[in-house]
Structures are given as C-alpha cells and as structure tokens.
C-alpha cells in the first residue's frame, strides 16, 4: 500500500515537471505536502489494521486459551470440536447420498413395475403377441380358433361365444391403428356374417378410426385396457420373462 502511494506521488511530480517546467515552485511544494499527507495516512491506516489483526489473534476461545478463537490449533478442545463437527458433516452428507440412492432405487422399481409389462408387449414377436391375446380371450370365456399367421391379414382368429361368431384382429405396434385396418376387419365381419369383431393393439386407434367404428359391432382394446385384462387374468411372470430388462431410456426417473 505504501509503495503504491509513493509510486503514484512521484509519478505525479514527474508528470507535473514535464508538463509545467517553468511554473512556480509553490505548486511543487503543494504537491509534496499532499503526497506527504497521503503517505502519513497510509502509515496510520496500515498500523491500525495491524493492531486490529494482532488484537484478534489474542482473543481467547470459549475454553479461555489466548489466540485460539481465530486459530483452533492453539486449543486442543477447540480442535477436537472442529474435527467432530467435520466428521458429523461428512456423515450427514454420506447419509443424504444413501437416502438419495435408496429413493432413486425405489423410484426405479416403481417405474419398472408400471412400465415393464407394456414395454414388453410393445417389443413382443407379433406371432407371440397373437398367441397371448388368444390365451387371454380364452380365459375371458371365448372359444378361440387361431388362424395361420400370415402377417397383415384382415383377422387373426375366430371367436365363438353364446352361439355367435366374432373375428379377432391383433396389432402389436408402437404406433397408431388407422381407419383402413378397422374397415378391413369390418369387411371380413360382413363377408362371414359374423356378429362382430374385436381389435386388440399395443398402440392406439386413431380418433378418425374410432369415429368411423362408432355404430359398428366392433370392440376396441387399446394398451391401457389390455394391461388391465392381462393383470386380471395372468400373473405377470406368466407373460413377461424373468430375464426381461426394461430399457433405461423408457424410465422417466433418470
């Protein structure tokens, strides 16, 4: 601080001499006085700061040890208390981390239990999905006759109940089932003079298709209703293999 002020003082003098070489010496004297005052003030200020710091260093701690208030290493008791507080803080952080891990694991398990079945259904082999739906409808009470698997046929099975014939269409998809598929199923119902039809999908049926099917003898089972029926008539391990792992990106907790 003193060196800086001294440097500034002499810099001002040099600048003044260069800019005003023929001016009166009184100006130089005034500058010298101002500089001296600044220098004296800086010395007083620095001494005051030094005095305050030394006074602080002599302040006793709660145990009466001189200087230990600002330097705990001067007091063994203060040092032990500080180390204990640090250990408690580290333990608190460790407990918080453990609790967070437990919470995340719980959230993962809850998420897994909710999405495991629907995620598996979305990735099933289409032929296996048709078989699952047929088994489900048998449990519900239909007499089911599966048709040979041909991919995108108009219907996938014959359903009989109370003397009536119904046609089954299964769509294992992640997307939407449109009106053309509904129309094809209804066309087969009309051609075979069936009482109606059921379409089961892991996706959703478009609003336009639903609107078209309003007055038709068609039952639409989308993913949400399908999940409810499967949980009602099957144990989950009867449908989803034990070794099936839900993709991480399917979870909403990470």
Backbone as CSV, one residue per row, in Angstrom:
resi,resn,N_x,N_y,N_z,CA_x,CA_y,CA_z,C_x,C_y,C_z
1,UNK,0.834,-1.198,0.000,0.000,0.000,0.000,0.878,1.262,0.000
2,UNK,1.882,1.294,0.908,2.773,2.450,0.991,3.575,2.615,-0.294
3,UNK,4.047,1.527,-0.825,4.822,1.572,-2.064,3.977,2.091,-3.217
4,UNK,2.737,1.699,-3.252,1.851,2.148,-4.332,1.623,3.656,-4.251
5,UNK,1.335,4.125,-3.037,1.108,5.562,-2.863,2.368,6.372,-3.192
6,UNK,3.511,5.858,-2.761,4.774,6.555,-3.054,5.021,6.618,-4.558
7,UNK,4.758,5.525,-5.224,4.948,5.483,-6.673,4.031,6.495,-7.350
8,UNK,2.768,6.534,-6.931,1.818,7.478,-7.523,2.251,8.918,-7.257
9,UNK,2.754,9.151,-6.042,3.199,10.504,-5.677,4.323,10.986,-6.590
10,UNK,5.348,10.179,-6.756,6.478,10.567,-7.601,6.096,10.618,-9.075
11,UNK,5.150,9.789,-9.452,4.690,9.829,-10.840,4.009,11.161,-11.130
12,UNK,3.189,11.629,-10.144,2.510,12.922,-10.319,3.533,14.059,-10.409
13,UNK,4.566,14.011,-9.570,5.607,15.050,-9.593,6.315,15.087,-10.942
14,UNK,6.710,13.915,-11.421,7.413,13.856,-12.716,6.535,14.389,-13.821
15,UNK,5.249,13.985,-13.791,4.323,14.443,-14.834,4.164,15.958,-14.777
16,UNK,4.069,16.484,-13.531,3.892,17.933,-13.379,5.110,18.697,-13.902
17,UNK,6.299,18.202,-13.575,7.527,18.877,-14.034,7.607,18.873,-15.547
18,UNK,7.236,17.742,-16.165,7.303,17.649,-17.627,6.304,18.600,-18.271
19,UNK,5.091,18.679,-17.699,4.039,19.490,-18.304,4.169,20.979,-17.956
20,UNK,4.783,21.265,-16.798,4.873,22.657,-16.348,6.306,22.991,-15.898
21,UNK,7.251,22.998,-16.827,8.661,23.186,-16.424,8.970,24.582,-15.894
22,UNK,8.176,25.619,-16.248,8.503,26.989,-15.876,7.554,27.565,-14.837
23,UNK,6.672,26.717,-14.273,5.727,27.213,-13.274,6.420,27.432,-11.935
24,UNK,5.704,28.056,-11.043,6.252,28.420,-9.737,6.535,27.187,-8.907
25,UNK,7.562,27.306,-8.039,7.923,26.179,-7.172,6.848,25.931,-6.114
26,UNK,5.936,26.921,-5.916,4.879,26.717,-4.929,3.996,25.506,-5.272
27,UNK,3.798,25.324,-6.552,2.972,24.173,-6.964,3.647,22.867,-6.564
28,UNK,4.950,22.784,-6.739,5.673,21.577,-6.355,5.588,21.351,-4.854
29,UNK,5.649,22.455,-4.112,5.553,22.341,-2.664,4.169,21.824,-2.238
30,UNK,3.133,22.324,-2.906,1.769,21.877,-2.592,1.608,20.382,-2.880
31,UNK,2.163,19.981,-3.999,2.071,18.559,-4.360,2.815,17.711,-3.348
32,UNK,3.993,18.226,-2.915,4.783,17.486,-1.933,4.033,17.343,-0.624
33,UNK,3.329,18.390,-0.216,2.548,18.338,1.019,1.402,17.327,0.924
34,UNK,0.729,17.372,-0.189,-0.375,16.426,-0.402,0.142,14.990,-0.379
35,UNK,1.271,14.788,-1.051,1.854,13.447,-1.070,2.250,12.990,0.316
36,UNK,2.828,13.920,1.092,3.239,13.575,2.453,2.036,13.198,3.312
37,UNK,0.936,13.928,3.138,-0.291,13.611,3.891,-0.818,12.222,3.529
38,UNK,-0.775,11.955,2.264,-1.230,10.624,1.817,-0.364,9.527,2.406
39,UNK,0.948,9.789,2.408,1.865,8.794,2.933,1.645,8.574,4.429
40,UNK,1.473,9.690,5.164,1.231,9.580,6.604,-0.079,8.834,6.886
41,UNK,-1.111,9.160,6.110,-2.404,8.496,6.283,-2.282,6.991,6.046
42,UNK,-1.525,6.605,5.003,-1.375,5.179,4.689,-0.648,4.450,5.814
43,UNK,0.364,5.155,6.408,1.099,4.532,7.516,0.186,4.322,8.711
44,UNK,-0.617,5.342,9.013,-1.553,5.223,10.143,-2.564,4.109,9.893
45,UNK,-3.085,4.079,8.689,-4.089,3.062,8.340,-3.512,1.655,8.457
46,UNK,-2.310,1.439,7.914,-1.689,0.123,7.947,-1.388,-0.293,9.385
47,UNK,-0.961,0.661,10.208,-0.692,0.348,11.615,-1.972,-0.023,12.351
48,UNK,-3.066,0.667,12.004,-4.356,0.355,12.631,-4.805,-1.061,12.258
49,UNK,-4.692,-1.399,10.990,-5.059,-2.739,10.536,-4.212,-3.793,11.237
50,UNK,-2.927,-3.504,11.364,-2.021,-4.436,12.036,-2.411,-4.598,13.507
51,UNK,-2.809,-3.496,14.130,-3.231,-3.527,15.535,-4.492,-4.373,15.695
52,UNK,-5.465,-4.190,14.809,-6.720,-4.953,14.879,-6.457,-6.446,14.704
53,UNK,-5.608,-6.769,13.739,-5.305,-8.187,13.484,-4.605,-8.835,14.681
54,UNK,-3.659,-8.083,15.277,-2.955,-8.632,16.442,-3.911,-8.805,17.623
55,UNK,-4.872,-7.878,17.741,-5.846,-7.971,18.831,-6.729,-9.206,18.653
56,UNK,-7.115,-9.439,17.397,-7.928,-10.619,17.113,-7.174,-11.903,17.440
57,UNK,-5.894,-11.898,17.084,-5.096,-13.098,17.324,-4.958,-13.415,18.810
58,UNK,-5.178,-12.411,19.656,-5.044,-12.627,21.097,-6.379,-12.953,21.767
59,UNK,-7.482,-12.928,20.993,-8.797,-13.198,21.585,-8.874,-14.653,22.032
60,UNK,-9.365,-14.890,23.244,-9.429,-16.273,23.740,-10.622,-17.025,23.142
61,UNK,-10.509,-18.336,23.119,-11.612,-19.178,22.673,-12.578,-19.413,23.832
62,UNK,-13.597,-20.219,23.614,-14.577,-20.496,24.668,-13.968,-21.228,25.859
63,UNK,-12.781,-21.783,25.651,-12.114,-22.501,26.744,-11.064,-21.632,27.440
64,UNK,-10.959,-20.365,27.002,-10.059,-19.432,27.656,-8.639,-19.437,27.138
65,UNK,-8.355,-20.127,26.055,-6.996,-20.195,25.503,-6.766,-18.977,24.619
66,UNK,-5.718,-18.177,24.951,-5.416,-16.963,24.203,-5.082,-17.303,22.746
67,UNK,-5.710,-16.540,21.825,-5.416,-16.709,20.400,-6.126,-17.866,19.733
68,UNK,-6.860,-18.667,20.492,-7.487,-19.863,19.912,-8.821,-19.579,19.231
69,UNK,-9.348,-18.363,19.427,-10.635,-18.060,18.790,-10.507,-18.054,17.279
70,UNK,-9.373,-17.555,16.794,-9.155,-17.479,15.345,-8.144,-18.516,14.858
71,UNK,-7.588,-19.267,15.753,-6.671,-20.348,15.379,-6.939,-21.527,16.313
72,UNK,-7.831,-22.417,15.888,-8.289,-23.505,16.760,-7.167,-24.466,17.124
73,UNK,-6.077,-24.441,16.368,-4.976,-25.367,16.660,-4.234,-24.991,17.948
74,UNK,-4.516,-23.787,18.472,-3.910,-23.379,19.749,-4.621,-24.012,20.942
75,UNK,-5.813,-24.567,20.680,-6.601,-25.180,21.763,-6.985,-26.589,21.357
76,UNK,-6.574,-27.565,22.147,-6.856,-28.960,21.824,-8.360,-29.238,21.830
77,UNK,-9.078,-28.630,22.789,-10.525,-28.844,22.860,-11.237,-28.272,21.625
78,UNK,-10.843,-27.069,21.214,-11.433,-26.456,20.013,-11.134,-27.296,18.773
79,UNK,-9.926,-27.806,18.707,-9.535,-28.641,17.583,-10.380,-29.901,17.524
80,UNK,-10.578,-30.528,18.703,-11.387,-31.756,18.749,-12.837,-31.478,18.353
81,UNK,-13.369,-30.333,18.829,-14.748,-29.967,18.472,-14.878,-29.748,16.969
82,UNK,-13.892,-29.054,16.380,-13.928,-28.793,14.940,-13.853,-30.096,14.144
83,UNK,-12.986,-30.994,14.564,-12.868,-32.279,13.874,-14.157,-33.092,13.997
84,UNK,-14.788,-33.019,15.180,-16.064,-33.722,15.381,-17.151,-33.140,14.480
85,UNK,-17.183,-31.822,14.367,-18.173,-31.172,13.508,-17.951,-31.551,12.037
86,UNK,-16.681,-31.619,11.634,-16.379,-32.024,10.270,-16.803,-33.468,10.014
87,UNK,-16.557,-34.330,10.987,-16.950,-35.727,10.850,-18.472,-35.859,10.773
88,UNK,-19.186,-35.089,11.599,-20.649,-35.104,11.564,-21.165,-34.600,10.221
89,UNK,-20.505,-33.577,9.680,-20.911,-33.042,8.375,-20.704,-34.079,7.282
90,UNK,-19.529,-34.768,7.321,-19.263,-35.812,6.319,-20.263,-36.956,6.443
91,UNK,-20.594,-37.325,7.688,-21.546,-38.402,7.916,-22.943,-38.000,7.409
92,UNK,-23.297,-36.740,7.640,-24.593,-36.246,7.170,-24.675,-36.309,5.649
93,UNK,-23.581,-35.909,4.992,-23.547,-35.963,3.522,-23.651,-37.405,3.046
94,UNK,-22.941,-38.318,3.727,-22.977,-39.729,3.361,-24.386,-40.306,3.520
95,UNK,-25.044,-39.930,4.629,-26.414,-40.405,4.864,-27.356,-39.866,3.794
96,UNK,-27.163,-38.585,3.430,-28.011,-37.968,2.419,-27.830,-38.672,1.071
97,UNK,-26.568,-39.005,0.740,-26.302,-39.714,-0.507,-26.970,-41.087,-0.495
98,UNK,-26.883,-41.785,0.645,-27.500,-43.107,0.757,-29.019,-43.010,0.606
99,UNK,-29.596,-41.999,1.264,-31.044,-41.805,1.157,-31.455,-41.489,-0.274
100,UNK,-30.642,-40.679,-0.961,-30.936,-40.357,-2.358,-30.855,-41.597,-3.239
101,UNK,-29.841,-42.448,-2.976,-29.707,-43.682,-3.751,-30.888,-44.615,-3.506
102,UNK,-31.304,-44.716,-2.236,-32.456,-45.559,-1.909,-33.715,-45.026,-2.584
103,UNK,-33.880,-43.692,-2.568,-35.046,-43.073,-3.199,-35.048,-43.326,-4.698
104,UNK,-33.888,-43.164,-5.326,-33.799,-43.397,-6.767,-34.081,-44.857,-7.106
105,UNK,-33.586,-45.770,-6.270,-33.843,-47.181,-6.498,-35.332,-47.489,-6.353
106,UNK,-35.960,-46.879,-5.348,-37.394,-47.070,-5.142,-38.185,-46.521,-6.325
107,UNK,-37.790,-45.329,-6.796,-38.458,-44.739,-7.951,-38.277,-45.611,-9.192
108,UNK,-37.058,-46.164,-9.335,-36.795,-47.043,-10.469,-37.674,-48.291,-10.405
109,UNK,-37.763,-48.891,-9.223,-38.567,-50.107,-9.077,-40.046,-49.830,-9.312
110,UNK,-40.518,-48.682,-8.810,-41.914,-48.320,-9.047,-42.166,-48.089,-10.528
111,UNK,-41.231,-47.376,-11.158,-41.358,-47.139,-12.594,-41.299,-48.450,-13.364
112,UNK,-40.383,-49.324,-12.927,-40.218,-50.610,-13.602,-41.492,-51.446,-13.520
113,UNK,-42.120,-51.435,-12.322,-43.335,-52.233,-12.152,-44.481,-51.702,-13.010
114,UNK,-44.471,-50.384,-13.262,-45.537,-49.786,-14.066,-45.346,-50.025,-15.556
115,UNK,-44.107,-49.970,-16.006,-43.878,-49.995,-17.453,-43.325,-51.319,-17.971
116,UNK,-42.989,-52.241,-17.058,-42.357,-53.485,-17.503,-43.272,-54.251,-18.462
117,UNK,-44.529,-54.432,-18.070,-45.465,-55.174,-18.909,-45.743,-54.466,-20.224
118,UNK,-46.135,-53.173,-20.218,-46.384,-52.520,-21.508,-45.156,-52.451,-22.411
119,UNK,-43.963,-52.247,-21.818,-42.760,-52.202,-22.645,-42.489,-53.556,-23.291
120,UNK,-42.734,-54.614,-22.533,-42.522,-55.952,-23.098,-43.513,-56.221,-24.220
121,UNK,-44.773,-55.851,-24.017,-45.799,-56.088,-25.043,-45.443,-55.376,-26.345
122,UNK,-44.871,-54.171,-26.222,-44.512,-53.404,-27.422,-43.404,-54.065,-28.231
123,UNK,-42.587,-54.877,-27.552,-41.427,-55.472,-28.230,-41.616,-56.966,-28.522
124,UNK,-42.788,-57.498,-28.202,-43.037,-58.926,-28.433,-43.009,-59.268,-29.914
125,UNK,-42.662,-60.502,-30.210,-42.814,-61.007,-31.568,-44.312,-60.986,-31.906
126,UNK,-44.700,-60.486,-33.084,-46.122,-60.397,-33.432,-46.875,-61.721,-33.290
127,UNK,-46.227,-62.837,-33.654,-46.889,-64.140,-33.545,-47.117,-64.490,-32.070
128,UNK,-46.116,-64.196,-31.225,-46.264,-64.460,-29.794,-47.341,-63.567,-29.194
129,UNK,-47.448,-62.346,-29.700,-48.480,-61.439,-29.201,-49.870,-61.976,-29.547
130,UNK,-50.035,-62.466,-30.766,-51.335,-63.040,-31.164,-51.701,-64.213,-30.262
131,UNK,-50.721,-65.051,-29.965,-50.993,-66.201,-29.094,-51.396,-65.739,-27.688
132,UNK,-50.712,-64.717,-27.177,-51.046,-64.193,-25.857,-52.486,-63.672,-25.827
133,UNK,-52.876,-62.930,-26.861,-54.232,-62.383,-26.920,-55.264,-63.504,-26.993
134,UNK,-54.961,-64.528,-27.788,-55.878,-65.665,-27.884,-56.032,-66.368,-26.533
135,UNK,-54.923,-66.549,-25.825,-54.991,-67.170,-24.491,-55.791,-66.292,-23.526
136,UNK,-55.628,-64.985,-23.637,-56.372,-64.065,-22.791,-57.870,-64.182,-23.045
137,UNK,-58.255,-64.205,-24.305,-59.683,-64.283,-24.642,-60.282,-65.631,-24.235
138,UNK,-59.470,-66.676,-24.253,-59.956,-67.976,-23.748,-60.276,-67.864,-22.259
139,UNK,-59.382,-67.185,-21.509,-59.621,-67.015,-20.079,-60.863,-66.161,-19.820
140,UNK,-61.120,-65.223,-20.719,-62.299,-64.373,-20.571,-63.583,-65.171,-20.823
141,UNK,-63.477,-66.195,-21.675,-64.662,-67.029,-21.905,-64.989,-67.314,-23.351
142,UNK,-64.124,-66.928,-24.264,-64.357,-67.195,-25.685,-63.781,-68.554,-26.073
143,UNK,-64.409,-69.174,-27.054,-63.833,-70.347,-27.719,-63.024,-69.797,-28.882
144,UNK,-61.727,-69.966,-28.847,-60.838,-69.302,-29.804,-60.227,-70.304,-30.772
145,UNK,-60.303,-69.974,-32.051,-59.612,-70.752,-33.082,-58.654,-69.811,-33.793
146,UNK,-57.364,-70.073,-33.652,-56.365,-69.211,-34.276,-56.245,-69.518,-35.759
147,UNK,-56.076,-68.475,-36.553,-55.816,-68.667,-37.977,-54.313,-68.730,-38.194
148,UNK,-53.863,-69.346,-39.308,-52.421,-69.382,-39.590,-51.843,-67.972,-39.637
149,UNK,-50.652,-67.803,-39.082,-50.031,-66.487,-39.042,-49.575,-66.097,-40.443
150,UNK,-50.143,-64.977,-40.937,-49.792,-64.532,-42.292,-49.329,-63.080,-42.312
151,UNK,-49.117,-62.511,-41.177,-48.616,-61.131,-41.152,-49.734,-60.129,-41.022
152,UNK,-50.172,-59.563,-42.133,-51.163,-58.486,-42.098,-52.496,-58.931,-42.683
153,UNK,-52.989,-60.059,-42.233,-54.301,-60.496,-42.687,-55.394,-59.648,-42.071
154,UNK,-56.608,-59.770,-42.588,-57.720,-58.960,-42.100,-58.135,-59.373,-40.695
155,UNK,-57.904,-60.641,-40.330,-58.236,-61.098,-38.979,-57.303,-62.235,-38.596
156,UNK,-57.164,-62.461,-37.275,-56.181,-63.420,-36.767,-56.804,-64.583,-36.009
157,UNK,-58.108,-64.587,-35.874,-58.732,-65.695,-35.156,-60.247,-65.609,-35.183
158,UNK,-60.856,-66.782,-34.935,-62.315,-66.862,-34.814,-62.661,-66.990,-33.326
159,UNK,-63.626,-66.189,-32.908,-64.066,-66.224,-31.519,-65.537,-66.629,-31.489
160,UNK,-65.852,-67.608,-30.665,-67.251,-68.041,-30.540,-67.668,-67.949,-29.072
161,UNK,-68.855,-67.390,-28.893,-69.398,-67.244,-27.545,-70.923,-67.112,-27.627
162,UNK,-71.600,-67.940,-26.838,-73.070,-67.925,-26.810,-73.672,-68.121,-28.192
163,UNK,-73.017,-68.938,-29.000,-73.538,-69.258,-30.328,-73.256,-68.205,-31.379
164,UNK,-72.476,-67.200,-31.059,-72.168,-66.135,-32.021,-70.696,-66.201,-32.438
165,UNK,-70.459,-65.796,-33.679,-69.097,-65.764,-34.220,-68.581,-64.332,-34.226
166,UNK,-67.335,-64.177,-33.763,-66.666,-62.879,-33.781,-65.292,-63.068,-34.422
167,UNK,-64.795,-62.020,-35.022,-63.461,-62.078,-35.627,-62.484,-61.263,-34.782
168,UNK,-61.266,-61.773,-34.694,-60.218,-61.137,-33.882,-59.125,-60.574,-34.767
169,UNK,-58.722,-59.344,-34.483,-57.581,-58.729,-35.162,-56.596,-58.245,-34.102
170,UNK,-55.331,-58.677,-34.213,-54.281,-58.294,-33.261,-53.265,-57.390,-33.948
171,UNK,-52.916,-56.291,-33.300,-51.926,-55.374,-33.851,-50.895,-55.027,-32.777
172,UNK,-49.729,-55.692,-32.878,-48.634,-55.377,-31.970,-47.842,-54.243,-32.616
173,UNK,-48.079,-53.039,-32.128,-47.458,-51.865,-32.727,-47.175,-50.822,-31.664
174,UNK,-46.199,-49.964,-31.930,-45.913,-48.845,-31.037,-46.617,-47.574,-31.505
175,UNK,-47.199,-47.686,-32.693,-47.845,-46.524,-33.280,-49.352,-46.566,-33.168
176,UNK,-50.009,-46.058,-34.207,-51.466,-45.932,-34.217,-52.077,-46.863,-35.257
177,UNK,-53.249,-47.370,-34.938,-54.021,-48.196,-35.874,-55.017,-47.276,-36.565
178,UNK,-54.949,-47.261,-37.894,-55.786,-46.331,-38.647,-57.101,-46.920,-39.133
179,UNK,-57.866,-46.088,-39.767,-59.193,-46.483,-40.258,-59.154,-47.639,-41.259
180,UNK,-58.181,-47.712,-42.189,-58.174,-48.816,-43.162,-58.193,-50.198,-42.504
181,UNK,-57.462,-50.360,-41.397,-57.424,-51.658,-40.716,-58.785,-51.988,-40.114
182,UNK,-59.440,-50.980,-39.542,-60.776,-51.174,-38.984,-61.753,-51.528,-40.096
183,UNK,-61.633,-50.861,-41.222,-62.519,-51.138,-42.360,-62.332,-52.572,-42.868
184,UNK,-61.065,-53.012,-42.944,-60.796,-54.371,-43.418,-61.425,-55.406,-42.491
185,UNK,-61.297,-55.185,-41.188,-61.891,-56.125,-40.239,-63.405,-56.130,-40.370
186,UNK,-63.999,-54.976,-40.519,-65.456,-54.914,-40.669,-65.900,-55.570,-41.972
187,UNK,-65.084,-55.410,-43.017,-65.418,-56.063,-44.287,-65.443,-57.576,-44.129
188,UNK,-64.475,-58.137,-43.381,-64.453,-59.577,-43.138,-65.650,-60.004,-42.288
189,UNK,-66.031,-59.179,-41.333,-67.193,-59.478,-40.489,-68.448,-59.569,-41.343
190,UNK,-68.581,-58.623,-42.262,-69.749,-58.612,-43.150,-69.738,-59.825,-44.073
191,UNK,-68.559,-60.131,-44.633,-68.466,-61.248,-45.578,-68.770,-62.583,-44.922
192,UNK,-68.341,-62.763,-43.683,-68.551,-64.033,-42.977,-69.838,-64.032,-42.146
193,UNK,-70.556,-62.896,-42.218,-71.801,-62.747,-41.455,-71.578,-63.011,-39.962
194,UNK,-70.468,-62.497,-39.474,-70.154,-62.630,-38.052,-70.936,-61.605,-37.248
195,UNK,-71.037,-61.861,-35.948,-71.800,-60.959,-35.083,-71.019,-59.683,-34.775
196,UNK,-69.720,-59.754,-34.875,-68.914,-58.574,-34.593,-67.430,-58.903,-34.600
197,UNK,-66.639,-57.977,-34.103,-65.201,-58.196,-34.108,-64.528,-57.495,-32.934
198,UNK,-63.330,-57.962,-32.635,-62.525,-57.369,-31.570,-61.145,-57.062,-32.137
199,UNK,-60.704,-55.844,-31.939,-59.345,-55.492,-32.339,-58.547,-55.153,-31.085
200,UNK,-57.394,-55.792,-30.957,-56.539,-55.618,-29.787,-55.195,-55.070,-30.257
201,UNK,-54.747,-53.982,-29.642,-53.494,-53.369,-30.079,-52.672,-52.881,-28.896
202,UNK,-51.355,-52.914,-29.055,-50.445,-52.352,-28.046,-50.238,-50.863,-28.274
203,UNK,-50.793,-50.373,-29.379,-50.701,-48.951,-29.666,-52.005,-48.258,-29.317
204,UNK,-52.468,-47.448,-30.208,-53.741,-46.755,-30.026,-54.477,-46.749,-31.360
205,UNK,-55.765,-46.590,-31.301,-56.588,-46.485,-32.502,-56.860,-45.010,-32.743
206,UNK,-56.657,-44.562,-33.968,-56.804,-43.141,-34.284,-58.230,-42.661,-34.023
207,UNK,-58.350,-41.385,-33.738,-59.670,-40.800,-33.494,-60.582,-40.969,-34.702
208,UNK,-60.018,-40.832,-35.884,-60.811,-40.987,-37.106,-61.353,-42.408,-37.217
209,UNK,-60.504,-43.407,-36.876,-60.947,-44.803,-36.936,-62.021,-45.077,-35.885
210,UNK,-61.847,-44.526,-34.697,-62.850,-44.716,-33.646,-64.182,-44.088,-34.055
211,UNK,-64.103,-42.924,-34.655,-65.326,-42.244,-35.091,-66.047,-43.081,-36.147
212,UNK,-65.282,-43.674,-37.052,-65.887,-44.497,-38.103,-66.536,-45.747,-37.508
213,UNK,-65.953,-46.282,-36.422,-66.429,-47.547,-35.848,-67.542,-47.378,-34.812
214,UNK,-67.970,-46.135,-34.584,-68.938,-45.889,-33.514,-70.180,-46.754,-33.631
215,UNK,-70.775,-46.840,-34.802,-72.030,-47.577,-34.966,-71.812,-48.986,-35.530
216,UNK,-70.565,-49.487,-35.406,-70.248,-50.829,-35.931,-70.110,-51.811,-34.762
217,UNK,-70.360,-53.087,-34.994,-70.232,-54.097,-33.918,-68.760,-54.456,-33.659
218,UNK,-68.011,-53.450,-33.268,-66.565,-53.619,-33.073,-66.184,-53.203,-31.654
219,UNK,-65.399,-54.045,-31.003,-64.828,-53.712,-29.693,-63.342,-53.413,-29.884
220,UNK,-62.920,-52.281,-29.358,-61.521,-51.859,-29.496,-60.845,-51.949,-28.136
221,UNK,-59.755,-52.712,-28.066,-58.982,-52.849,-26.831,-57.591,-52.270,-27.077
222,UNK,-57.340,-51.108,-26.477,-56.029,-50.463,-26.601,-55.147,-50.838,-25.413
223,UNK,-53.944,-50.280,-25.396,-52.931,-50.716,-24.426,-53.411,-50.659,-22.980
224,UNK,-54.010,-49.557,-22.570,-54.407,-49.404,-21.168,-55.388,-50.495,-20.737
225,UNK,-56.407,-50.734,-21.567,-57.383,-51.770,-21.238,-56.764,-53.156,-21.328
226,UNK,-55.862,-53.336,-22.290,-55.188,-54.623,-22.443,-54.368,-54.955,-21.203
227,UNK,-53.661,-53.968,-20.672,-52.878,-54.171,-19.460,-53.770,-54.597,-18.302
228,UNK,-54.917,-53.938,-18.157,-55.844,-54.279,-17.076,-56.336,-55.722,-17.203
229,UNK,-56.650,-56.134,-18.411,-57.143,-57.504,-18.624,-56.058,-58.544,-18.351
230,UNK,-54.829,-58.252,-18.813,-53.728,-59.197,-18.591,-53.457,-59.338,-17.097
231,UNK,-53.436,-58.215,-16.375,-53.197,-58.279,-14.929,-54.325,-58.999,-14.205
232,UNK,-55.522,-58.937,-14.748,-56.668,-59.604,-14.128,-56.623,-61.114,-14.320
233,UNK,-56.179,-61.563,-15.483,-56.261,-62.987,-15.811,-54.915,-63.717,-15.790
234,UNK,-53.809,-62.970,-15.679,-52.483,-63.604,-15.662,-51.662,-63.040,-14.505
235,UNK,-50.759,-63.867,-13.995,-49.682,-63.337,-13.164,-48.641,-62.739,-14.117
236,UNK,-47.947,-61.683,-13.681,-47.029,-61.011,-14.609,-45.944,-61.940,-15.126
237,UNK,-45.452,-62.844,-14.254,-44.388,-63.743,-14.712,-44.884,-64.792,-15.700
238,UNK,-46.194,-64.872,-15.895,-46.727,-65.751,-16.940,-46.622,-65.104,-18.314
239,UNK,-46.448,-63.799,-18.329,-46.404,-63.060,-19.588,-44.991,-62.542,-19.874
240,UNK,-44.404,-61.878,-18.878,-43.088,-61.266,-19.066,-42.005,-62.199,-18.530
241,UNK,-41.032,-62.566,-19.348,-39.936,-63.429,-18.866,-39.177,-62.783,-17.716
242,UNK,-38.685,-63.605,-16.800,-37.952,-63.078,-15.642,-36.694,-62.321,-16.045
243,UNK,-36.104,-62.698,-17.171,-34.847,-62.062,-17.582,-35.061,-60.824,-18.459
244,UNK,-36.314,-60.393,-18.613,-36.566,-59.207,-19.443,-36.167,-57.948,-18.682
245,UNK,-35.355,-57.116,-19.312,-34.910,-55.864,-18.712,-35.519,-54.694,-19.497
246,UNK,-36.182,-53.802,-18.768,-36.762,-52.623,-19.406,-35.636,-51.685,-19.827
247,UNK,-35.625,-51.176,-21.061,-34.583,-50.236,-21.479,-34.553,-49.005,-20.563
248,UNK,-33.358,-48.563,-20.209,-33.194,-47.416,-19.314,-33.916,-46.191,-19.841
249,UNK,-33.878,-45.982,-21.168,-34.477,-44.775,-21.724,-35.999,-44.756,-21.597
250,UNK,-36.581,-45.920,-21.262,-38.034,-45.985,-21.099,-38.475,-45.458,-19.740
251,UNK,-37.525,-45.347,-18.807,-37.856,-44.853,-17.474,-37.897,-43.323,-17.492
252,UNK,-38.720,-42.760,-16.599,-38.807,-41.298,-16.513,-38.201,-40.778,-15.226
253,UNK,-37.380,-41.589,-14.567,-36.791,-41.169,-13.287,-35.307,-40.859,-13.430
254,UNK,-34.753,-40.896,-14.654,-33.329,-40.637,-14.842,-33.140,-39.443,-15.754
